[in-house]
Amino acid sequence: GAFTLDSGMSLLTESFNGQLKVPRERSIEKMLESSGSCIIKDIKSGIWIADLQLVRCPVCDLSTCDGTMQTLDARHLELFLNEGYKDRSWE
């Protein structure tokens, strides 16, 4: 898939439940962290290409875990125009 960002800042969240409340003694950052969310700053605006990847989990040895996890792979469109990316010399 693809998406476009017009802002240099975005909210990243693991779900859209909309139940965020700021406790009086805590900061907004702590509230976001406790709900599985965070603010991402200094994002390059423009078109992004995104895909969900199924990868092996190197950390977990639980018997209830199947050993894989999903990760979001998002790359700015300009990356695909870079010569180093196209000829696979990118490091």
MDTraj code that builds the backbone (N, CA, C; nanometers):
import mdtraj as md
import numpy as np

residues = "GLY ALA PHE THR LEU ASP SER GLY MET SER LEU LEU THR GLU SER PHE ASN GLY GLN LEU LYS VAL PRO ARG GLU ARG SER ILE GLU LYS MET LEU GLU SER SER GLY SER CYS ILE ILE LYS ASP ILE LYS SER GLY ILE TRP ILE ALA ASP LEU GLN LEU VAL ARG CYS PRO VAL CYS ASP LEU SER THR CYS ASP GLY THR MET GLN THR LEU ASP ALA ARG HIS LEU GLU LEU PHE LEU ASN GLU GLY TYR LYS ASP ARG SER TRP GLU".split()
xyz = np.array([
    [0.0811, -0.1174, 0.0000],
    [0.0000, 0.0000, 0.0000],
    [0.0856, 0.1240, 0.0000],
    [0.0234, 0.2351, -0.0048],
    [0.0935, 0.3631, -0.0040],
    [0.0118, 0.4660, 0.0734],
    [0.0807, 0.5645, 0.1252],
    [0.0134, 0.6745, 0.1937],
    [0.0971, 0.8002, 0.1752],
    [0.0376, 0.9137, 0.2007],
    [0.1097, 1.0400, 0.1902],
    [0.1048, 1.1127, 0.3242],
    [0.2139, 1.1783, 0.3577],
    [0.2216, 1.2583, 0.4795],
    [0.2476, 1.4029, 0.4407],
    [0.1664, 1.4924, 0.4932],
    [0.1849, 1.6352, 0.4692],
    [0.2482, 1.7038, 0.5895],
    [0.2586, 1.6328, 0.7002],
    [0.3111, 1.6887, 0.8239],
    [0.4430, 1.6207, 0.8584],
    [0.5273, 1.6892, 0.9330],
    [0.6522, 1.6309, 0.9782],
    [0.6379, 1.5557, 1.1090],
    [0.5151, 1.5416, 1.1577],
    [0.4890, 1.4749, 1.2849],
    [0.3684, 1.3832, 1.2685],
    [0.3728, 1.2666, 1.3353],
    [0.2626, 1.1715, 1.3216],
    [0.2447, 1.0920, 1.4506],
    [0.1241, 1.0428, 1.4710],
    [0.0927, 0.9563, 1.5843],
    [0.0963, 0.8126, 1.5360],
    [0.1802, 0.7307, 1.5986],
    [0.1891, 0.5886, 1.5675],
    [0.1221, 0.5134, 1.6816],
    [0.0256, 0.4268, 1.6492],
    [-0.0483, 0.3546, 1.7520],
    [-0.0723, 0.2112, 1.7089],
    [-0.0801, 0.1209, 1.8056],
    [-0.1036, -0.0198, 1.7721],
    [-0.2506, -0.0521, 1.7530],
    [-0.3397, 0.0387, 1.7944],
    [-0.4830, 0.0168, 1.7733],
    [-0.5548, 0.1515, 1.7714],
    [-0.6772, 0.1499, 1.7224],
    [-0.7575, 0.2718, 1.7139],
    [-0.8737, 0.2678, 1.8122],
    [-0.8480, 0.2382, 1.9375],
    [-0.9581, 0.2266, 2.0324],
    [-1.0074, 0.3614, 2.0837],
    [-0.9253, 0.4669, 2.0728],
    [-0.9699, 0.6008, 2.1090],
    [-0.9987, 0.6229, 2.2560],
    [-0.9432, 0.5435, 2.3458],
    [-0.9703, 0.5554, 2.4889],
    [-0.8558, 0.6232, 2.5640],
    [-0.7913, 0.7213, 2.5056],
    [-0.6778, 0.7864, 2.5691],
    [-0.7243, 0.8937, 2.6669],
    [-0.6730, 0.8860, 2.7897],
    [-0.7009, 0.9861, 2.8921],
    [-0.5689, 1.0226, 2.9575],
    [-0.5486, 1.1501, 2.9840],
    [-0.4246, 1.1959, 3.0449],
    [-0.4422, 1.2037, 3.1965],
    [-0.3749, 1.1151, 3.2721],
    [-0.3803, 1.1248, 3.4182],
    [-0.3138, 1.2551, 3.4641],
    [-0.3595, 1.3110, 3.5726],
    [-0.3098, 1.4409, 3.6195],
    [-0.1606, 1.4395, 3.6507],
    [-0.1103, 1.3306, 3.7060],
    [0.0296, 1.3278, 3.7475],
    [0.1247, 1.2801, 3.6385],
    [0.0745, 1.2499, 3.5213],
    [0.1597, 1.1961, 3.4154],
    [0.1592, 1.2875, 3.2936],
    [0.2589, 1.2709, 3.2114],
    [0.2695, 1.3521, 3.0901],
    [0.1956, 1.2852, 2.9744],
    [0.1762, 1.3601, 2.8678],
    [0.1126, 1.3044, 2.7487],
    [0.1993, 1.1923, 2.6919],
    [0.3322, 1.2091, 2.6964],
    [0.4223, 1.1057, 2.6456],
    [0.4042, 0.9745, 2.7218],
    [0.3910, 0.9812, 2.8545],
    [0.3702, 0.8602, 2.9361],
    [0.2350, 0.7969, 2.9052],
    [0.1332, 0.8800, 2.8846],
    [0.0006, 0.8297, 2.8512],
    [0.0051, 0.7562, 2.7176],
    [0.0711, 0.8145, 2.6185],
    [0.0824, 0.7495, 2.4879],
    [0.1589, 0.6185, 2.4983],
    [0.2694, 0.6193, 2.5717],
    [0.3509, 0.4989, 2.5886],
    [0.2717, 0.3870, 2.6551],
    [0.1924, 0.4198, 2.7555],
    [0.1153, 0.3173, 2.8263],
    [0.0034, 0.2586, 2.7411],
    [-0.0346, 0.3290, 2.6343],
    [-0.1403, 0.2784, 2.5467],
    [-0.0848, 0.2174, 2.4180],
    [0.0484, 0.2010, 2.4089],
    [0.1088, 0.1432, 2.2893],
    [0.1195, 0.2412, 2.1745],
    [0.1331, 0.3696, 2.2058],
    [0.1402, 0.4734, 2.1031],
    [0.2623, 0.5615, 2.1247],
    [0.2995, 0.6367, 2.0225],
    [0.4068, 0.7345, 2.0359],
    [0.3938, 0.8396, 1.9264],
    [0.4577, 0.9530, 1.9485],
    [0.4634, 1.0597, 1.8490],
    [0.5963, 1.0457, 1.7753],
    [0.5908, 1.0468, 1.6423],
    [0.7118, 1.0420, 1.5607],
    [0.7324, 1.1814, 1.5028],
    [0.8541, 1.2359, 1.5207],
    [0.8845, 1.3713, 1.4741],
    [0.9864, 1.3666, 1.3602],
    [0.9983, 1.4758, 1.2885],
    [1.0947, 1.4916, 1.1788],
    [1.0752, 1.3878, 1.0690],
    [0.9511, 1.3654, 1.0297],
    [0.9187, 1.2718, 0.9223],
    [0.9273, 1.3455, 0.7890],
    [0.9852, 1.2816, 0.6910],
    [0.9917, 1.3399, 0.5563],
    [0.8523, 1.3367, 0.4963],
    [0.8042, 1.4517, 0.4528],
    [0.6715, 1.4558, 0.3915],
    [0.6781, 1.3990, 0.2504],
    [0.5638, 1.3575, 0.1996],
    [0.5564, 1.3026, 0.0643],
    [0.4914, 1.1659, 0.0626],
    [0.5201, 1.0907, -0.0429],
    [0.4586, 0.9593, -0.0637],
    [0.5459, 0.8506, -0.0018],
    [0.4813, 0.7620, 0.0726],
    [0.5475, 0.6488, 0.1367],
    [0.4852, 0.5190, 0.0855],
    [0.5691, 0.4179, 0.0632],
    [0.5247, 0.2847, 0.0232],
    [0.5354, 0.1973, 0.1478],
    [0.4300, 0.1226, 0.1797],
    [0.4285, 0.0439, 0.3030],
    [0.3834, -0.0990, 0.2762],
    [0.4335, -0.1903, 0.3602],
    [0.3970, -0.3309, 0.3495],
    [0.4148, -0.3955, 0.4864],
    [0.3320, -0.4927, 0.5182],
    [0.3500, -0.5719, 0.6396],
    [0.4358, -0.6930, 0.6054],
    [0.5395, -0.7157, 0.6853],
    [0.6306, -0.8279, 0.6634],
    [0.6178, -0.9259, 0.7793],
    [0.6182, -1.0537, 0.7486],
    [0.6192, -1.1582, 0.8509],
    [0.7643, -1.2014, 0.8691],
    [0.8203, -1.1805, 0.9881],
    [0.9616, -1.2101, 1.0130],
    [0.9769, -1.3027, 1.1327],
    [1.0895, -1.3725, 1.1375],
    [1.1200, -1.4587, 1.2515],
    [1.1498, -1.3722, 1.3727],
    [1.0981, -1.4110, 1.4863],
    [1.1192, -1.3379, 1.6109],
    [1.2455, -1.3924, 1.6785],
    [1.3522, -1.3123, 1.6903],
    [1.4769, -1.3617, 1.7488],
    [1.4783, -1.3620, 1.9016],
    [1.3774, -1.3056, 1.9645],
    [1.3788, -1.2859, 2.1092],
    [1.3001, -1.3920, 2.1850],
    [1.1849, -1.4279, 2.1322],
    [1.0886, -1.5080, 2.2068],
    [1.1158, -1.6581, 2.1970],
    [1.1115, -1.7264, 2.3118],
    [1.1203, -1.8721, 2.3163],
    [1.0001, -1.9317, 2.3884],
    [0.8905, -1.8581, 2.3943],
    [0.7719, -1.9056, 2.4642],
    [0.7054, -2.0177, 2.3861],
    [0.6520, -2.1145, 2.4557],
    [0.5843, -2.2257, 2.3886],
    [0.4545, -2.1802, 2.3219],
    [0.3984, -2.0682, 2.3673],
    [0.2744, -2.0167, 2.3082],
    [0.2998, -1.9303, 2.1851],
    [0.4265, -1.9035, 2.1546],
    [0.4619, -1.8172, 2.0416],
    [0.4985, -1.9030, 1.9213],
    [0.4486, -1.8657, 1.8040],
    [0.4815, -1.9428, 1.6833],
    [0.6152, -1.9014, 1.6227],
    [0.6859, -1.8060, 1.6853],
    [0.8196, -1.7682, 1.6408],
    [0.8246, -1.6637, 1.5313],
    [0.7106, -1.6034, 1.4987],
    [0.7097, -1.4990, 1.3966],
    [0.6373, -1.3755, 1.4495],
    [0.6647, -1.2633, 1.3859],
    [0.5945, -1.1399, 1.4200],
    [0.5786, -1.0569, 1.2930],
    [0.4813, -0.9664, 1.2937],
    [0.4605, -0.8771, 1.1802],
    [0.5304, -0.7448, 1.2061],
    [0.5973, -0.6935, 1.1052],
    [0.6575, -0.5612, 1.1147],
    [0.6093, -0.4765, 0.9976],
    [0.6000, -0.3478, 1.0208],
    [0.5603, -0.2545, 0.9162],
    [0.6862, -0.2018, 0.8494],
    [0.6970, -0.2210, 0.7201],
    [0.8089, -0.1707, 0.6409],
    [0.7567, -0.0529, 0.5593],
    [0.8032, 0.0683, 0.5902],
    [0.7589, 0.1882, 0.5183],
    [0.8817, 0.2608, 0.4658],
    [0.8813, 0.2912, 0.3357],
    [0.9950, 0.3578, 0.2726],
    [0.9460, 0.4763, 0.1901],
    [1.0194, 0.5866, 0.2004],
    [0.9832, 0.7059, 0.1243],
    [1.0077, 0.6802, -0.0241],
    [0.9227, 0.7341, -0.1080],
    [0.9302, 0.7126, -0.2527],
    [1.0666, 0.7506, -0.3102],
    [1.1308, 0.8539, -0.2553],
    [1.2606, 0.8969, -0.3072],
    [1.3666, 0.7879, -0.2972],
    [1.3528, 0.6965, -0.2013],
    [1.4488, 0.5869, -0.1891],
    [1.4541, 0.5048, -0.3172],
    [1.3396, 0.4792, -0.3771],
    [1.3326, 0.3958, -0.4966],
    [1.3918, 0.4647, -0.6189],
    [1.4146, 0.5956, -0.6125],
    [1.4743, 0.6709, -0.7226],
    [1.6258, 0.6823, -0.7091],
    [1.6805, 0.6409, -0.5949],
    [1.8232, 0.6507, -0.5689],
    [1.8990, 0.5434, -0.6478],
    [2.0075, 0.5830, -0.7164],
    [2.0854, 0.4878, -0.7972],
    [2.1401, 0.3733, -0.7127],
    [2.1894, 0.4037, -0.5930],
    [2.2429, 0.2998, -0.5053],
    [2.1392, 0.1954, -0.4684],
    [2.0151, 0.2388, -0.4527],
    [1.9073, 0.1441, -0.4232],
    [1.8759, 0.0597, -0.5464],
    [1.8715, 0.1249, -0.6636],
    [1.8363, 0.0533, -0.7865],
    [1.9416, -0.0499, -0.8264],
    [2.0712, -0.0163, -0.8100],
    [2.1747, -0.1121, -0.8509],
    [2.2255, -0.1990, -0.7351],
    [2.1582, -0.1898, -0.6209],
    [2.1850, -0.2711, -0.5012],
    [2.3230, -0.2477, -0.4387],
    [2.3795, -0.1290, -0.4612],
    [2.5069, -0.0954, -0.3973],
    [2.4855, -0.0162, -0.2684],
    [2.3582, 0.0083, -0.2331],
    [2.3217, 0.0840, -0.1124],
    [2.3676, 0.0073, 0.0115],
    [2.4297, 0.0772, 0.1053],
    [2.4714, 0.0117, 0.2296],
    [2.4024, 0.0739, 0.3468],
])
top = md.Topology()
chain = top.add_chain()
for i, resn in enumerate(residues, 1):
    res = top.add_residue(resn, chain, resSeq=i)
    for name in ("N", "CA", "C"):
        top.add_atom(name, md.element.get_by_symbol(name[0]), res)
traj = md.Trajectory(xyz[None], top)
